[in-house]
Amino acid sequence: MIKSIINFFKRIRRRWFLAKQAKNMQPIVEQMILERRQLRVEINKFLRTYFGVDARSKYIPASYKNSEEVRIAVLDKFSPKMEALNVTYQDLFR
């Protein structure tokens, strides 16, 4: 009985702590989402100018060789930004 009461108050304290932390982290999360969107726009511009490919389509290029070439070019140019934002190539082109 006493253990269940103690556990109840521990859960309340934990939820209060997490709610407080979530409120503090919200602006940081929104900033990260904005930076990820900006990265995607930059990659789309790069693909449009360098390869002439519209990156919004799920069908990036038809042949495997071309799609691999696009992947390597994107990773070469944008890998530091992608690592800083914790984004992979597959995350960007889902």
Contacts in CASP RR format, 6 or more apart in sequence:
PFRMAT RR
TARGET T0000
AUTHOR 0000-0000-0000
METHOD contacts of the structure
MODEL  1
MIKSIINFFKRIRRRWFLAKQAKNMQPIVEQMILERRQLRVEINKFLRTY
FGVDARSKYIPASYKNSEEVRIAVLDKFSPKMEALNVTYQDLFR
32 85 0 8 1.000
35 85 0 8 1.000
36 85 0 8 1.000
36 87 0 8 1.000
39 78 0 8 1.000
39 81 0 8 1.000
39 82 0 8 1.000
39 85 0 8 1.000
39 87 0 8 1.000
39 92 0 8 1.000
40 92 0 8 1.000
42 78 0 8 1.000
43 55 0 8 1.000
43 74 0 8 1.000
43 78 0 8 1.000
43 92 0 8 1.000
44 54 0 8 1.000
44 55 0 8 1.000
44 56 0 8 1.000
46 73 0 8 1.000
46 74 0 8 1.000
46 77 0 8 1.000
46 78 0 8 1.000
47 53 0 8 1.000
47 54 0 8 1.000
47 55 0 8 1.000
47 60 0 8 1.000
47 70 0 8 1.000
47 74 0 8 1.000
48 54 0 8 1.000
48 55 0 8 1.000
50 73 0 8 1.000
51 61 0 8 1.000
51 69 0 8 1.000
51 70 0 8 1.000
51 73 0 8 1.000
53 60 0 8 1.000
53 61 0 8 1.000
53 70 0 8 1.000
55 93 0 8 1.000
58 93 0 8 1.000
60 67 0 8 1.000
60 70 0 8 1.000
60 93 0 8 1.000
61 67 0 8 1.000
61 70 0 8 1.000
71 89 0 8 1.000
74 89 0 8 1.000
74 92 0 8 1.000
75 82 0 8 1.000
75 89 0 8 1.000
82 88 0 8 1.000
82 89 0 8 1.000
82 92 0 8 1.000
END
